[in-house]
């Protein structure tokens, strides 16, 4: 490797900030930064490869398919081209690309033929940012971005969706809690991820109780 890890990460952070400038606020640099910090905290216990964890966390949403006409390869390709420019070893590039390719909840609804400790770490970190107070804020931000209803009592959630149904859903944002967010706690793979997710899960349940009470004029 021709440059040290600190330099690689500094250049990666600069690249991500520039690329995601103006991104939808649930998938912007601040989302990346939160996932990166959480991934490092989890890795302190899990002892995965630090460079792979760091690069995967920083580059995981560099070109999210839902903002690129559903293209699920543009993210791994964009990340790969950037890592090649830094002369990162080929095996690390391939590993990071595989993590990006298999990280999302949507990806888990299809066939997954890849696994690694580093994927578990970064996936838990990304899923943690989808739940709790910030997860709620992100859900409604994206719902507003897509001009979705907050809630419609006549539209029931569909919690067991296949990949295509999930990708094409236009359901109200409250349904997203039942179709994804409340399912994430039981999908955590690391001990630290499970601990954080449990607390955030309970917060979402409390929020929903308050939401329905206000909706019905009872709170």
Short mmCIF file of the C-alpha atoms (twelve columns), coordinates in Angstrom:
data_MODEL
# 
_entry.id   MODEL 
# 
loop_
_atom_site.group_PDB 
_atom_site.id 
_atom_site.type_symbol 
_atom_site.label_atom_id 
_atom_site.label_alt_id 
_atom_site.label_comp_id 
_atom_site.label_asym_id 
_atom_site.label_seq_id 
_atom_site.Cartn_x 
_atom_site.Cartn_y 
_atom_site.Cartn_z 
_atom_site.pdbx_PDB_model_num 
ATOM 1   C CA . UNK A 1   0.000   0.000   0.000   1 
ATOM 2   C CA . UNK A 2   1.502   3.332   -1.067  1 
ATOM 3   C CA . UNK A 3   -0.093  5.596   1.545   1 
ATOM 4   C CA . UNK A 4   -0.994  5.152   5.187   1 
ATOM 5   C CA . UNK A 5   -4.486  4.410   6.445   1 
ATOM 6   C CA . UNK A 6   -5.036  7.893   7.905   1 
ATOM 7   C CA . UNK A 7   -4.346  9.454   4.506   1 
ATOM 8   C CA . UNK A 8   -6.616  6.967   2.756   1 
ATOM 9   C CA . UNK A 9   -9.477  7.699   5.145   1 
ATOM 10  C CA . UNK A 10  -8.974  11.469  4.895   1 
ATOM 11  C CA . UNK A 11  -9.177  11.285  1.092   1 
ATOM 12  C CA . UNK A 12  -12.190 8.978   1.289   1 
ATOM 13  C CA . UNK A 13  -14.033 11.346  3.621   1 
ATOM 14  C CA . UNK A 14  -13.274 14.246  1.266   1 
ATOM 15  C CA . UNK A 15  -14.554 12.237  -1.718  1 
ATOM 16  C CA . UNK A 16  -17.769 11.224  0.075   1 
ATOM 17  C CA . UNK A 17  -18.507 14.766  1.256   1 
ATOM 18  C CA . UNK A 18  -18.060 16.122  -2.267  1 
ATOM 19  C CA . UNK A 19  -20.068 13.341  -3.914  1 
ATOM 20  C CA . UNK A 20  -22.990 13.549  -1.493  1 
ATOM 21  C CA . UNK A 21  -23.186 17.342  -1.334  1 
ATOM 22  C CA . UNK A 22  -26.882 18.162  -1.770  1 
ATOM 23  C CA . UNK A 23  -28.021 14.569  -1.170  1 
ATOM 24  C CA . UNK A 24  -31.392 13.793  0.426   1 
ATOM 25  C CA . UNK A 25  -30.789 14.446  4.112   1 
ATOM 26  C CA . UNK A 26  -31.466 10.887  5.248   1 
ATOM 27  C CA . UNK A 27  -28.642 9.641   3.023   1 
ATOM 28  C CA . UNK A 28  -26.165 12.523  3.206   1 
ATOM 29  C CA . UNK A 29  -22.691 12.917  4.693   1 
ATOM 30  C CA . UNK A 30  -24.098 13.109  8.218   1 
ATOM 31  C CA . UNK A 31  -25.715 9.689   7.775   1 
ATOM 32  C CA . UNK A 32  -22.392 8.341   6.537   1 
ATOM 33  C CA . UNK A 33  -20.549 9.894   9.467   1 
ATOM 34  C CA . UNK A 34  -22.937 8.347   12.001  1 
ATOM 35  C CA . UNK A 35  -22.631 4.904   10.411  1 
ATOM 36  C CA . UNK A 36  -18.843 5.260   10.280  1 
ATOM 37  C CA . UNK A 37  -18.597 6.144   13.982  1 
ATOM 38  C CA . UNK A 38  -20.960 3.349   14.993  1 
ATOM 39  C CA . UNK A 39  -19.094 0.826   12.844  1 
ATOM 40  C CA . UNK A 40  -15.812 1.777   14.496  1 
ATOM 41  C CA . UNK A 41  -17.392 1.422   17.937  1 
ATOM 42  C CA . UNK A 42  -18.739 -2.037  17.065  1 
ATOM 43  C CA . UNK A 43  -15.404 -3.021  15.556  1 
ATOM 44  C CA . UNK A 44  -13.682 -2.226  18.850  1 
ATOM 45  C CA . UNK A 45  -15.439 -5.329  20.171  1 
ATOM 46  C CA . UNK A 46  -15.571 -7.442  17.027  1 
ATOM 47  C CA . UNK A 47  -11.978 -6.927  15.804  1 
ATOM 48  C CA . UNK A 48  -12.647 -6.990  12.092  1 
ATOM 49  C CA . UNK A 49  -10.248 -5.557  9.521   1 
ATOM 50  C CA . UNK A 50  -10.239 -1.850  10.358  1 
ATOM 51  C CA . UNK A 51  -9.555  -0.582  6.832   1 
ATOM 52  C CA . UNK A 52  -12.299 -2.725  5.296   1 
ATOM 53  C CA . UNK A 53  -14.805 -1.666  7.962   1 
ATOM 54  C CA . UNK A 54  -13.888 2.008   7.571   1 
ATOM 55  C CA . UNK A 55  -13.994 2.088   3.777   1 
ATOM 56  C CA . UNK A 56  -17.250 0.114   3.656   1 
ATOM 57  C CA . UNK A 57  -18.943 2.424   6.153   1 
ATOM 58  C CA . UNK A 58  -17.731 5.545   4.358   1 
ATOM 59  C CA . UNK A 59  -18.574 4.349   0.840   1 
ATOM 60  C CA . UNK A 60  -21.715 2.272   1.469   1 
ATOM 61  C CA . UNK A 61  -24.136 4.924   0.170   1 
ATOM 62  C CA . UNK A 62  -21.854 6.648   -2.328  1 
ATOM 63  C CA . UNK A 63  -24.433 5.908   -5.063  1 
ATOM 64  C CA . UNK A 64  -27.572 4.444   -3.471  1 
ATOM 65  C CA . UNK A 65  -29.606 2.547   -6.066  1 
ATOM 66  C CA . UNK A 66  -32.887 4.156   -5.030  1 
ATOM 67  C CA . UNK A 67  -31.538 7.504   -6.203  1 
ATOM 68  C CA . UNK A 68  -30.091 6.014   -9.421  1 
ATOM 69  C CA . UNK A 69  -33.075 4.375   -11.137 1 
ATOM 70  C CA . UNK A 70  -32.656 1.150   -9.170  1 
ATOM 71  C CA . UNK A 71  -29.137 0.451   -10.460 1 
ATOM 72  C CA . UNK A 72  -27.696 -1.842  -7.780  1 
ATOM 73  C CA . UNK A 73  -24.198 -1.940  -9.282  1 
ATOM 74  C CA . UNK A 74  -23.516 1.792   -9.500  1 
ATOM 75  C CA . UNK A 75  -22.581 1.943   -5.809  1 
ATOM 76  C CA . UNK A 76  -19.998 -0.877  -5.861  1 
ATOM 77  C CA . UNK A 77  -18.634 0.408   -9.187  1 
ATOM 78  C CA . UNK A 78  -18.264 4.003   -7.977  1 
ATOM 79  C CA . UNK A 79  -16.581 2.852   -4.784  1 
ATOM 80  C CA . UNK A 80  -14.311 0.503   -6.740  1 
ATOM 81  C CA . UNK A 81  -13.104 3.201   -9.134  1 
ATOM 82  C CA . UNK A 82  -12.333 5.494   -6.224  1 
ATOM 83  C CA . UNK A 83  -10.428 2.835   -4.268  1 
ATOM 84  C CA . UNK A 84  -8.416  1.930   -7.362  1 
ATOM 85  C CA . UNK A 85  -7.287  5.561   -7.561  1 
ATOM 86  C CA . UNK A 86  -5.767  5.147   -4.079  1 
ATOM 87  C CA . UNK A 87  -3.956  1.914   -4.991  1 
ATOM 88  C CA . UNK A 88  -5.820  -0.029  -2.330  1 
ATOM 89  C CA . UNK A 89  -5.146  -3.786  -2.546  1 
ATOM 90  C CA . UNK A 90  -7.456  -5.656  -4.902  1 
ATOM 91  C CA . UNK A 91  -8.683  -8.052  -2.205  1 
ATOM 92  C CA . UNK A 92  -9.754  -5.122  -0.018  1 
ATOM 93  C CA . UNK A 93  -11.523 -3.424  -2.930  1 
ATOM 94  C CA . UNK A 94  -13.413 -6.614  -3.749  1 
ATOM 95  C CA . UNK A 95  -14.376 -7.140  -0.118  1 
ATOM 96  C CA . UNK A 96  -15.656 -3.566  0.251   1 
ATOM 97  C CA . UNK A 97  -17.645 -3.870  -2.974  1 
ATOM 98  C CA . UNK A 98  -19.238 -7.078  -1.740  1 
ATOM 99  C CA . UNK A 99  -20.196 -5.398  1.519   1 
ATOM 100 C CA . UNK A 100 -21.773 -2.472  -0.338  1 
ATOM 101 C CA . UNK A 101 -23.584 -4.885  -2.643  1 
ATOM 102 C CA . UNK A 102 -25.077 -6.900  0.231   1 
ATOM 103 C CA . UNK A 103 -25.498 -4.285  2.955   1 
ATOM 104 C CA . UNK A 104 -29.002 -2.949  2.499   1 
ATOM 105 C CA . UNK A 105 -32.197 -4.341  3.953   1 
ATOM 106 C CA . UNK A 106 -33.504 -4.628  0.412   1 
ATOM 107 C CA . UNK A 107 -30.538 -6.806  -0.535  1 
ATOM 108 C CA . UNK A 108 -31.306 -9.144  2.365   1 
ATOM 109 C CA . UNK A 109 -34.737 -9.822  0.856   1 
ATOM 110 C CA . UNK A 110 -33.100 -11.412 -2.158  1 
ATOM 111 C CA . UNK A 111 -30.429 -14.091 -2.493  1 
ATOM 112 C CA . UNK A 112 -27.305 -13.325 -0.457  1 
ATOM 113 C CA . UNK A 113 -24.232 -15.415 -1.258  1 
ATOM 114 C CA . UNK A 114 -21.652 -13.430 0.677   1 
ATOM 115 C CA . UNK A 115 -20.839 -13.133 4.359   1 
ATOM 116 C CA . UNK A 116 -18.020 -11.696 6.480   1 
ATOM 117 C CA . UNK A 117 -17.441 -10.295 9.939   1 
ATOM 118 C CA . UNK A 118 -16.904 -6.865  8.378   1 
ATOM 119 C CA . UNK A 119 -20.268 -7.043  6.583   1 
ATOM 120 C CA . UNK A 120 -21.966 -7.862  9.892   1 
ATOM 121 C CA . UNK A 121 -20.304 -4.874  11.575  1 
ATOM 122 C CA . UNK A 122 -21.131 -2.286  8.924   1 
ATOM 123 C CA . UNK A 123 -24.598 -3.700  8.308   1 
ATOM 124 C CA . UNK A 124 -25.441 -3.435  12.009  1 
ATOM 125 C CA . UNK A 125 -24.137 0.146   12.063  1 
ATOM 126 C CA . UNK A 126 -26.232 1.095   9.035   1 
ATOM 127 C CA . UNK A 127 -29.338 -0.553  10.459  1 
ATOM 128 C CA . UNK A 128 -28.851 1.178   13.804  1 
ATOM 129 C CA . UNK A 129 -29.047 4.523   11.992  1 
ATOM 130 C CA . UNK A 130 -32.419 3.440   10.561  1 
ATOM 131 C CA . UNK A 131 -34.047 3.081   13.992  1 
ATOM 132 C CA . UNK A 132 -34.588 5.146   17.134  1 
ATOM 133 C CA . UNK A 133 -35.065 8.913   17.105  1 
ATOM 134 C CA . UNK A 134 -32.814 9.476   14.105  1 
ATOM 135 C CA . UNK A 135 -34.363 6.557   12.264  1 
ATOM 136 C CA . UNK A 136 -37.812 8.069   12.743  1 
ATOM 137 C CA . UNK A 137 -36.573 11.423  11.460  1 
ATOM 138 C CA . UNK A 138 -34.968 9.762   8.447   1 
ATOM 139 C CA . UNK A 139 -38.104 7.780   7.645   1 
ATOM 140 C CA . UNK A 140 -40.300 10.856  7.533   1 
ATOM 141 C CA . UNK A 141 -37.674 12.857  5.652   1 
ATOM 142 C CA . UNK A 142 -37.569 10.220  2.922   1 
ATOM 143 C CA . UNK A 143 -41.350 9.917   2.949   1 
ATOM 144 C CA . UNK A 144 -41.597 13.657  2.387   1 
ATOM 145 C CA . UNK A 145 -38.964 13.460  -0.346  1 
ATOM 146 C CA . UNK A 146 -41.161 10.857  -2.084  1 
ATOM 147 C CA . UNK A 147 -44.389 12.775  -1.271  1 
ATOM 148 C CA . UNK A 148 -45.850 9.857   0.682   1 
ATOM 149 C CA . UNK A 149 -48.685 10.033  3.184   1 
ATOM 150 C CA . UNK A 150 -47.770 10.094  6.857   1 
ATOM 151 C CA . UNK A 151 -50.418 7.496   7.659   1 
ATOM 152 C CA . UNK A 152 -53.636 6.088   6.271   1 
ATOM 153 C CA . UNK A 153 -55.588 3.721   8.550   1 
ATOM 154 C CA . UNK A 154 -57.107 2.112   5.450   1 
ATOM 155 C CA . UNK A 155 -53.717 0.998   4.079   1 
ATOM 156 C CA . UNK A 156 -52.389 -1.925  6.089   1 
ATOM 157 C CA . UNK A 157 -48.657 -2.668  6.372   1 
ATOM 158 C CA . UNK A 158 -47.271 -5.680  4.521   1 
ATOM 159 C CA . UNK A 159 -44.429 -6.880  6.764   1 
ATOM 160 C CA . UNK A 160 -43.340 -9.964  4.802   1 
ATOM 161 C CA . UNK A 161 -42.482 -8.498  1.405   1 
ATOM 162 C CA . UNK A 162 -40.224 -9.865  -1.273  1 
ATOM 163 C CA . UNK A 163 -37.483 -7.689  -2.728  1 
ATOM 164 C CA . UNK A 164 -39.477 -6.359  -5.679  1 
ATOM 165 C CA . UNK A 165 -42.526 -5.511  -3.571  1 
ATOM 166 C CA . UNK A 166 -40.342 -3.688  -1.065  1 
ATOM 167 C CA . UNK A 167 -38.529 -1.726  -3.795  1 
ATOM 168 C CA . UNK A 168 -41.797 -0.659  -5.433  1 
ATOM 169 C CA . UNK A 169 -43.754 0.187   -2.292  1 
ATOM 170 C CA . UNK A 170 -45.397 3.624   -2.106  1 
ATOM 171 C CA . UNK A 171 -47.079 3.014   1.253   1 
ATOM 172 C CA . UNK A 172 -47.449 5.673   3.970   1 
ATOM 173 C CA . UNK A 173 -44.391 6.246   6.136   1 
ATOM 174 C CA . UNK A 174 -45.961 4.717   9.250   1 
ATOM 175 C CA . UNK A 175 -46.241 1.428   7.351   1 
ATOM 176 C CA . UNK A 176 -42.451 1.474   6.944   1 
ATOM 177 C CA . UNK A 177 -42.109 0.888   10.681  1 
ATOM 178 C CA . UNK A 178 -43.819 -2.487  10.320  1 
ATOM 179 C CA . UNK A 179 -42.331 -3.352  6.946   1 
ATOM 180 C CA . UNK A 180 -38.721 -2.669  7.997   1 
ATOM 181 C CA . UNK A 181 -37.817 -0.588  11.039  1 
ATOM 182 C CA . UNK A 182 -39.389 -2.751  13.751  1 
ATOM 183 C CA . UNK A 183 -37.896 -5.857  12.139  1 
ATOM 184 C CA . UNK A 184 -34.280 -4.698  12.374  1 
ATOM 185 C CA . UNK A 185 -33.730 -5.390  16.085  1 
ATOM 186 C CA . UNK A 186 -33.924 -9.129  15.516  1 
ATOM 187 C CA . UNK A 187 -31.587 -8.986  12.517  1 
ATOM 188 C CA . UNK A 188 -28.582 -7.564  14.388  1 
ATOM 189 C CA . UNK A 189 -25.519 -9.800  14.251  1 
ATOM 190 C CA . UNK A 190 -23.114 -8.227  16.753  1 
ATOM 191 C CA . UNK A 191 -23.489 -7.991  20.524  1 
ATOM 192 C CA . UNK A 192 -23.098 -4.212  20.568  1 
ATOM 193 C CA . UNK A 193 -25.522 -3.871  17.678  1 
ATOM 194 C CA . UNK A 194 -28.117 -5.909  19.543  1 
ATOM 195 C CA . UNK A 195 -27.747 -3.775  22.676  1 
ATOM 196 C CA . UNK A 196 -28.115 -0.453  20.851  1 
ATOM 197 C CA . UNK A 197 -30.942 -1.723  18.661  1 
ATOM 198 C CA . UNK A 198 -32.975 -2.942  21.631  1 
ATOM 199 C CA . UNK A 199 -33.087 0.514   23.215  1 
ATOM 200 C CA . UNK A 200 -33.893 2.233   19.934  1 
ATOM 201 C CA . UNK A 201 -36.584 -0.341  19.150  1 
ATOM 202 C CA . UNK A 202 -38.321 0.412   22.460  1 
ATOM 203 C CA . UNK A 203 -38.195 4.131   21.665  1 
ATOM 204 C CA . UNK A 204 -39.951 3.524   18.342  1 
ATOM 205 C CA . UNK A 205 -42.696 1.551   20.049  1 
ATOM 206 C CA . UNK A 206 -43.240 4.452   22.453  1 
ATOM 207 C CA . UNK A 207 -43.310 6.872   19.539  1 
ATOM 208 C CA . UNK A 208 -45.937 4.842   17.697  1 
ATOM 209 C CA . UNK A 209 -48.122 4.703   20.798  1 
ATOM 210 C CA . UNK A 210 -47.923 8.488   21.059  1 
ATOM 211 C CA . UNK A 211 -48.524 8.895   17.312  1 
ATOM 212 C CA . UNK A 212 -51.711 6.833   17.295  1 
ATOM 213 C CA . UNK A 213 -52.964 8.582   20.422  1 
ATOM 214 C CA . UNK A 214 -52.505 11.971  18.793  1 
ATOM 215 C CA . UNK A 215 -53.998 10.749  15.509  1 
ATOM 216 C CA . UNK A 216 -57.141 9.650   17.321  1 
ATOM 217 C CA . UNK A 217 -57.286 12.836  19.410  1 
ATOM 218 C CA . UNK A 218 -56.697 10.960  22.663  1 
ATOM 219 C CA . UNK A 219 -53.325 12.460  23.625  1 
# 
